[in-house]
Amino acid sequence: MINYAVEQEVIPKSPCKGITTPKLDDILAKDILSGQELKKLFATHYPGENPEIRRAFAMTCLSGIRRCDIVNLTYSEVDYANKVLKFRQSKTQKHSSSSGVTIPLNETLLNIIGVKAPDAKDDYIFHIPSDTMCLKALRHWTKKAGIDKHITWHCGRHSFGTQLLTNGANIKVVSSLLGHSSLRFTEIYVRAVDEEKKKAIDSLPSIDII
């Protein structure tokens, strides 16, 4: 916008010229849930919980789909015969040639999605409240589960990526499942996995061998 203002001679020169900002997206800043924490979270129930939030967050944790795409998923995007889900990411749809994502559906994901009614082809799969309400419910849920981490909805996506890499998935496969346009966006998960490996090693008991 500033460059355009200079071109149109609205301002004589750009005040941003010569200013640089450090690249800060080389590490995964958000908390992630380990496999054990995911099991602990979904084993936790509490009075007044919202089953749609549980179902939708499970979909994010097990498929990596962003919340903004979760709310827009329809049954028409589910190929039950071939067990795949195909959709376009709203975040990158207008400015990326790789906005389309295809996710194979295992039995767990198919159970989360459920079976559509004959006349429900264009119906939304998930019906969850606002982002604020979802975040509030998610924080209450993680607290009930005894998980002392700052978990947001996007942490589910990050947890999915790191769990795949931890379990030995190829980085290109993970990148494709997450809908990344470049491997550089996926590399932050590799570094997160390295950190998790270090924590696992550090958690081993010390042994005096002398």
Salt bridges, closest charged atoms under 4 A:
ASP25 OD1 - LYS23 NZ 2.92
GLU37 OE1 - LYS149 NZ 2.83
GLU49 OE2 - HIS45 ND1 2.70
GLU49 OE1 - ARG54 NH1 3.63
GLU52 OE2 - ARG55 NE 3.07
GLU107 OE2 - LYS83 NZ 2.96
ASP131 OD1 - ARG67 NE 3.77
GLU196 OE2 - LYS199 NZ 3.57
ASP202 OD2 - LYS198 NZ 2.91
